[in-house]
């Protein structure tokens, strides 16, 4: 089968896909139709957190599919209740709403914040501040929440009620006014270049928010679920947000999203306010329960943090002349190049059996499965450095 021709004939041209078709995987390795082996440092853009073919995950999903795949949200189901208990306890949040994706989770977070503010203060207090270089999704509302103008082209009119700030205290203070109900931010800006927020900026957000009763929303779609070596990215700043959105790695390969809230907001939504046909799906939440069990194991998150340090130490010792900076936390890493050749490096890596991501023209982004070994990292990074040296 000519897969490239099929894609051109039947799929909308939205992704700029590589002409490679994967058929199976095991651990941190993927195999294509020709049985070529690839070491994966992307985990499906942060989704396949336990890698491929994890026995516990496969068993959890398979057993649930055998029993029941879907009912509806007019009935309770055991996998979603089990996952809700595990997720709220691990995150120290109060309640959760399950949906299908990161964008949908962010939509829910926005609705929750606006309703809370409306109930307490009435109309006219619905503005949500997000950060320049942020990314919050591809729906009309989450596109507008995204602080990158390049994503806004063609799609007007957008949902109103968003303002943007630079990641500076001066810009933040200038942006806040009496219409603001919430501030939404990523602990690490993934699509914006893998930029961890400065602690002093985060601290200032919480200081102002506490004083003005402005809600703090953390978009943890990419940097949550153990990615940084802690349950969520914001845990690296020792703060407690009001609302948290998460998705990607939560179900280890199946579509899911979640909106978490603290006790202050736990009764804000009432029946009819929000919903999702597939939200809390039995198979996806069974998978999430398995992932959460792994994240909750003693020492697992510490091992993720250690592997993140290993990556930085590797590049420090490699001292490659074509790298400006290696940044990030845990297994969410950005490698800034001296030139705008990130795509060139990505293509060359693919040819050499290595999967990496980009985050802009000059940043290579690494989001390997959380279960990757240091031996696998060493092999992949050695290969990557050789490629970077040749650009």
HELIX and SHEET records of a PDB file:
HELIX    1   1 UNK A    3  UNK A   10  1                                   8    
HELIX    2   2 UNK A   43  UNK A   46  1                                   4    
HELIX    3   3 UNK A   55  UNK A   67  1                                  13    
HELIX    4   4 UNK A   78  UNK A   91  1                                  14    
HELIX    5   5 UNK A  102  UNK A  121  1                                  20    
HELIX    6   6 UNK A  140  UNK A  145  1                                   6    
HELIX    7   7 UNK A  149  UNK A  151  5                                   3    
HELIX    8   8 UNK A  169  UNK A  175  1                                   7    
HELIX    9   9 UNK A  199  UNK A  212  1                                  14    
HELIX   10  10 UNK A  233  UNK A  237  5                                   5    
HELIX   11  11 UNK A  248  UNK A  251  5                                   4    
HELIX   12  12 UNK A  263  UNK A  265  5                                   3    
HELIX   13  13 UNK A  282  UNK A  295  1                                  14    
HELIX   14  14 UNK A  300  UNK A  318  1                                  19    
HELIX   15  15 UNK A  342  UNK A  351  1                                  10    
HELIX   16  16 UNK A  374  UNK A  390  1                                  17    
SHEET    1   A 4 UNK A  22  UNK A  26  0                                        
SHEET    2   A 4 UNK A  29  UNK A  32 -1                                        
SHEET    3   A 4 UNK A  37  UNK A  40 -1                                        
SHEET    4   A 4 UNK A 354  UNK A 355  1                                        
SHEET    1   B 7 UNK A  95  UNK A  99  0                                        
SHEET    2   B 7 UNK A 257  UNK A 261 -1                                        
SHEET    3   B 7 UNK A 243  UNK A 246 -1                                        
SHEET    4   B 7 UNK A 215  UNK A 219  1                                        
SHEET    5   B 7 UNK A 180  UNK A 185  1                                        
SHEET    6   B 7 UNK A 127  UNK A 131  1                                        
SHEET    7   B 7 UNK A 162  UNK A 165  1                                        
SHEET    1   C 2 UNK A 188  UNK A 189  0                                        
SHEET    2   C 2 UNK A 195  UNK A 196 -1                                        
SHEET    1   D 4 UNK A 323  UNK A 329  0                                        
SHEET    2   D 4 UNK A 332  UNK A 337 -1                                        
SHEET    3   D 4 UNK A 363  UNK A 366 -1                                        
SHEET    4   D 4 UNK A 357  UNK A 358 -1                                        
END                                                                             
